[in-house]
Amino acid sequence: MDTTTAIHQRRSIKHFDPDHMMTEVEIQELLELALLSPTSFNMQNWRFVVVTDHAKKAALRAAAWNQAQVSEASILIVLCANLHSFENGGRYWVHAPEPVQEMLVPMIEPFYKGNPSLQRDEAMRSTGIAAQTLMLTAKSMGYDSCPMIGFDPVKVAEIINLPEHHIIGLMLPVGKALKDANTRGGQLKYDEVVFKNGFKSSEAST
């Protein structure tokens, strides 16, 4: 499936076949492609918790207000990020030419250190970009998905044993759809959301 088709066909699916199992090869293929998602300074700050255990999925479903897709999908991916990935930045550039390393590596830690809001913003950016990679890859593999923020992050953190200095961006069930998504609710007009060279003064607050 080409990228354009995957974008058009990707929908948030709520009903999955609970008996379908993805193979380990498929899961690894899906996640390895997600690892190619871009991150600032190549920090690769995302962390992916792939949940297949039935008891753990049931616990996460309870923490997500009993939304069925959490436990019925073949896998549940909890997309997290390490807020302190800016530390020890040299490991992200080990294969780069020495001049590139000398320029970039010293820039990483000072840019983020002491700025928790920027660290959090970067985490959300990275997990969001990775989520889109996962969703489009899943669709191209014949699977569907459902990005979710409807859960108790404190409870989910406890269930997955989230380490210190990490944050949860979203959860993503992936599996075989049992039921198509509803008709699209309605897209805003192109000229309501696309602006050339900046906003007009009358549109800045819209």
Secondary structure, DSSP 8 states (H G I E B T S, - for coil): --HHHHHHH--B---B-TT----HHHHHHHHHHHTTS--GGG---EEEEEE--HHHHHHHHHHTTT-THHHHSSEEEEEEEETTTTTTGGGGGTTS-HHHHHHHHHHHHHHHTT-HHHHHHHHHHHHHHHHHHHHHHHHHTT-EE--B--S-HHHHHHHHT--TTEEEEEEEEEE-BSS----------HHHH--SSS--TTTTT-
